[in-house]
Amino acid sequence: MRNIIITPVLNGWVCKVGCSEVVFDSKGVMLQRLSDYIDNPLAVEKEFQTKALNKFTNQVPEPAMSEAGCSSAPTLAQRPIERINR
């Protein structure tokens, strides 16, 4: 089992487990997941790694759909890289 550090933030908690960080907005969910982790750390780590949002650096979640049912906003992967000269 890895070290666990819980930091309260404006809308919830950031739990640092080893070198990974997980954000919770519900105290009950956070406590249940930490309990699951203490009971079986390897299984919970494997679950979080397979469901990680940033598992692949070039994958970005699709933007939320508008009321019209479509979104024209490009994802980060589709946006051109712009150089800012100062």
VOPAGU-2260 file (C-alpha; in pm, 1 decimal, decimal comma):
REM VOPAGU-2260
SITE   aa  ch    i         X         Y         Z
SITE  MET   A    0       0,0       0,0       0,0
SITE  ARG   A    1     121,9     351,2     -84,9
SITE  ASN   A    2     123,2     667,5     126,4
SITE  ILE   A    3    -209,2     855,0     126,6
SITE  ILE   A    4    -232,8    1234,0     163,3
SITE  ILE   A    5    -577,0    1399,6     165,8
SITE  THR   A    6    -597,0    1772,1      90,7
SITE  PRO   A    7    -926,9    1961,8     116,5
SITE  VAL   A    8    -994,6    2197,5    -174,7
SITE  LEU   A    9   -1278,9    2433,8    -262,5
SITE  ASN   A   10   -1517,6    2170,9    -403,0
SITE  GLY   A   11   -1395,8    1848,2    -243,5
SITE  TRP   A   12   -1071,9    1665,7    -172,8
SITE  VAL   A   13    -755,2    1570,1    -357,6
SITE  CYS   A   14    -621,0    1232,9    -249,4
SITE  LYS   A   15    -259,1    1173,4    -336,8
SITE  VAL   A   16    -186,7     801,9    -332,3
SITE  GLY   A   17     179,4     742,5    -401,5
SITE  CYS   A   18     251,4     965,0    -701,7
SITE  SER   A   19    -107,2     961,3    -837,0
SITE  GLU   A   20    -379,4    1210,9    -751,4
SITE  VAL   A   21    -752,3    1139,4    -742,7
SITE  VAL   A   22   -1016,7    1410,1    -693,7
SITE  PHE   A   23   -1341,0    1348,3    -504,5
SITE  ASP   A   24   -1637,5    1582,6    -464,6
SITE  SER   A   25   -1820,9    1352,7    -222,0
SITE  LYS   A   26   -1687,3    1269,9     123,3
SITE  GLY   A   27   -1883,8     944,0     132,2
SITE  VAL   A   28   -1747,6     825,0    -202,2
SITE  MET   A   29   -1393,7     923,9    -101,7
SITE  LEU   A   30   -1414,5     732,1     226,7
SITE  GLN   A   31   -1563,2     424,8      54,7
SITE  ARG   A   32   -1293,5     422,8    -215,7
SITE  LEU   A   33   -1018,4     466,7      45,4
SITE  SER   A   34   -1167,9     178,7     242,9
SITE  ASP   A   35   -1169,8     -32,6     -75,3
SITE  TYR   A   36    -805,7      64,4    -134,8
SITE  ILE   A   37    -700,5     -31,4     217,8
SITE  ASP   A   38    -876,9    -368,3     180,7
SITE  ASN   A   39    -727,2    -449,2    -162,3
SITE  PRO   A   40    -473,0    -193,4    -289,5
SITE  LEU   A   41    -366,2    -385,5    -600,6
SITE  ALA   A   42    -720,8    -432,0    -732,0
SITE  VAL   A   43    -816,4     -66,4    -673,9
SITE  GLU   A   44    -494,9      62,6    -834,8
SITE  LYS   A   45    -557,7    -157,9   -1139,1
SITE  GLU   A   46    -917,6     -31,1   -1164,5
SITE  PHE   A   47    -812,4     334,9   -1146,8
SITE  GLN   A   48    -535,2     282,3   -1403,2
SITE  THR   A   49    -769,7     119,3   -1655,5
SITE  LYS   A   50   -1029,3     396,9   -1615,1
SITE  ALA   A   51    -782,3     688,3   -1607,0
SITE  LEU   A   52    -890,8     991,1   -1809,4
SITE  ASN   A   53    -536,2    1081,9   -1903,5
SITE  LYS   A   54    -424,3     725,9   -1974,2
SITE  PHE   A   55    -304,0     834,9   -2317,1
SITE  THR   A   56    -171,8    1188,9   -2339,7
SITE  ASN   A   57    -333,1    1257,6   -2678,6
SITE  GLN   A   58    -685,3    1161,2   -2567,6
SITE  VAL   A   59    -912,2    1439,5   -2448,2
SITE  PRO   A   60   -1275,7    1393,7   -2343,9
SITE  GLU   A   61   -1523,8    1520,8   -2600,5
SITE  PRO   A   62   -1679,6    1858,1   -2516,0
SITE  ALA   A   63   -2028,8    1856,4   -2367,6
SITE  MET   A   64   -2308,7    1869,6   -2620,3
SITE  SER   A   65   -2506,0    2191,2   -2651,4
SITE  GLU   A   66   -2884,5    2207,0   -2626,0
SITE  ALA   A   67   -2895,3    2179,4   -3005,0
SITE  GLY   A   68   -2719,9    1842,3   -2973,6
SITE  CYS   A   69   -2389,6    1935,7   -3132,5
SITE  SER   A   70   -2060,8    2095,0   -3044,6
SITE  SER   A   71   -1823,8    2265,3   -3283,1
SITE  ALA   A   72   -1550,5    2318,4   -3021,9
SITE  PRO   A   73   -1234,2    2131,0   -3118,8
SITE  THR   A   74   -1073,0    1899,4   -2867,3
SITE  LEU   A   75    -720,8    1976,0   -2752,0
SITE  ALA   A   76    -589,5    1706,3   -2983,5
SITE  GLN   A   77    -749,6    1886,1   -3281,7
SITE  ARG   A   78    -632,6    2238,0   -3197,4
SITE  PRO   A   79    -321,3    2364,2   -3373,0
SITE  ILE   A   80     -30,2    2451,6   -3149,9
SITE  GLU   A   81      21,7    2825,6   -3145,3
SITE  ARG   A   82     350,6    2987,3   -3060,5
SITE  ILE   A   83     332,2    3302,7   -2855,4
SITE  ASN   A   84     614,9    3548,0   -2917,3
SITE  ARG   A   85     680,1    3799,4   -2643,9
